[in-house]
Structure formats: C-alpha cells, structure tokens
Amino acid sequence: MVKVRFWQEGGRFCFSCKGHAGFAKQGEPDIVCAAVSALSMTLCNALVHCAGFHCKVQSGDVFVSCAASLRTAYIFETITVGFYGLTARYPEHVTISQAGQGGTKWNIP
C-alpha cells in the first residue's frame, strides 16, 4: 500500500509518499507504482523548474516541503488532483490523507 500525505504547516506546503502499491506480482512491472512515481517526480520537477526549490528523493520515499505561494499552490493542487484520481481507480493500493486545507484547495498565507 502506498500512503500519500499532503499537509500545510507554518506557511509551508508538504507532501510525503511511502510504500509499495503491490498491484503487480513480485518481479513484474507495477503500473500503480509507476503512476505514483510519475506524479511524485512531476511534483519535484515542477517545484525545481517553476519555483526554484530543491527536492530530496530516496528510493521508495519522497518528502517535499516548500514555502507556500500562489505558484506552489497551483503545483500542489494539480498533483493532489492527480493522486485523488489514482486513488479513485486503485483504492486498495493507494491512500491519501490531507490536513490543513479542505479538499484540494491550498491556503496561501
């Protein structure tokens, strides 16, 4: 199970992603893990390219924390919508928790 978490804390937008989807049999390509990786890397790449942030990614775990701004809010909202779509299609393999905002809306200080 992949556990995705979005939250806001002290004027920062935060994201973490841990686990393995377990959709495919061991040793076979896992399309759910591939989708999670694509969304996670898109978040990191967008923050680096569009907002000038640095992201740290380790095999199997992703953690992102960046200053809240209009630009980063758009990036986080887009990725949040993507993860909700993935969770709707594969609810037994991906879960999302959110704190600090309602729905997919990000509060900009």
C-alpha positions as CSV (number, residue, x, y, z in Angstrom):
1,M,0.0,0.0,0.0
2,V,1.3,3.5,-0.9
3,K,0.5,6.1,1.7
4,V,0.4,9.7,0.4
5,R,0.0,12.6,2.7
6,F,-0.5,16.3,1.9
7,W,-0.5,19.0,4.6
8,Q,0.2,22.6,5.4
9,E,2.4,23.7,8.3
10,G,3.7,27.1,9.2
11,G,3.3,28.7,5.8
12,R,4.7,25.6,4.0
13,F,3.1,23.0,1.7
14,C,4.2,19.5,2.5
15,F,4.0,16.1,0.8
16,S,5.1,12.6,1.7
17,C,4.8,9.3,-0.1
18,K,5.9,5.9,1.3
19,G,5.3,2.3,0.5
20,H,4.8,0.0,-2.4
21,A,1.4,-0.5,-4.2
22,G,1.6,-4.2,-4.6
23,F,-0.6,-4.1,-7.6
24,A,1.5,-6.5,-9.8
25,K,3.0,-9.8,-8.8
26,Q,6.5,-9.6,-7.4
27,G,9.1,-9.2,-10.2
28,E,6.6,-7.8,-12.7
29,P,6.2,-4.1,-13.6
30,D,3.7,-2.4,-11.3
31,I,1.6,0.3,-13.1
32,V,0.3,1.8,-9.9
33,C,3.8,2.3,-8.5
34,A,4.8,3.7,-11.9
35,A,1.9,6.2,-11.7
36,V,2.8,7.2,-8.1
37,S,6.4,7.7,-9.1
38,A,5.4,9.8,-12.1
39,L,3.2,12.1,-10.0
40,S,5.8,12.4,-7.3
41,M,8.6,13.2,-9.7
42,T,6.3,15.7,-11.5
43,L,5.8,17.5,-8.2
44,C,9.5,17.6,-7.6
45,N,10.4,18.6,-11.1
46,A,7.8,21.3,-11.2
47,L,9.0,22.8,-7.9
48,V,12.6,22.8,-9.1
49,H,11.8,24.1,-12.6
50,C,9.0,26.6,-11.9
51,A,9.6,27.7,-8.3
52,G,13.3,27.2,-7.7
53,F,13.1,24.7,-4.9
54,H,15.3,21.6,-4.2
55,C,13.7,18.2,-3.6
56,K,15.1,15.1,-1.9
57,V,14.0,11.8,-3.2
58,Q,15.2,8.4,-1.8
59,S,14.2,5.0,-3.2
60,G,10.7,4.3,-2.0
61,D,10.2,7.5,-0.1
62,V,9.5,11.1,-1.1
63,F,9.3,14.1,1.2
64,V,8.7,17.7,-0.1
65,S,8.3,20.9,1.9
66,C,8.3,24.3,0.3
67,A,7.2,27.8,1.0
68,A,3.5,28.4,0.3
69,S,2.9,30.8,-2.6
70,L,0.4,31.1,-5.4
71,R,2.8,29.3,-7.8
72,T,3.4,26.4,-5.4
73,A,-0.3,26.2,-4.6
74,Y,-1.1,25.6,-8.3
75,I,1.6,22.9,-8.4
76,F,0.4,21.2,-5.3
77,E,-3.3,21.4,-6.3
78,T,-2.6,19.8,-9.7
79,I,-0.6,16.9,-8.1
80,T,-3.3,16.5,-5.4
81,V,-6.0,16.1,-8.1
82,G,-3.7,13.5,-9.9
83,F,-3.3,11.5,-6.7
84,Y,-7.1,11.6,-6.0
85,G,-7.7,10.2,-9.5
86,L,-5.2,7.4,-8.9
87,T,-6.8,6.6,-5.5
88,A,-10.3,6.5,-7.1
89,R,-9.1,3.9,-9.6
90,Y,-6.9,1.9,-7.2
91,P,-8.2,2.5,-3.7
92,E,-6.8,-0.8,-2.4
93,H,-3.3,0.2,-3.4
94,V,-3.1,4.0,-2.7
95,T,-4.4,6.0,0.2
96,I,-4.4,9.8,0.7
97,S,-4.6,11.8,3.9
98,Q,-4.8,15.6,4.0
99,A,-4.5,18.1,6.8
100,G,-4.6,21.9,6.9
101,Q,-6.8,22.5,3.9
102,G,-10.2,21.5,2.6
103,G,-10.5,19.3,-0.5
104,T,-7.8,20.1,-2.9
105,K,-7.6,23.8,-2.1
106,W,-4.3,25.1,-0.7
107,N,-4.4,28.1,1.7
108,I,-1.9,30.8,0.7
109,P,-0.6,32.9,3.6
